[in-house]
Amino acid sequence: MKRSRARSQESIEFSRAQRAGANEFAWTVWQWLRGRQLGGLKFRREFPIPPYTVDFCCVERRLVIEIDGEVAHG
């Protein structure tokens, strides 16, 4: 899948901030998903899909995993 030109620098910076401030459960889930450990699939963390930023995304399978928690307004 080609990288979307719709992702703004603002959404990318928001994603980086979300990764830096992830809660313990999100970090634990990331440890399970990273490095193609789950079925050989590549997951991305805090991935911008305008107008949203999803917690985890497998682009290849078009799969999104969202973890409930506090909503960040900003």
Buried (B, 14 or more C-beta within 10 A) or exposed (E): EEEEEEBEEEBEEBBEEBBEEBEEEBEEBBEEBBEEEEEEEBBBBBBBBEEEBBBBBBBEEEEBBEBEEEEEEE
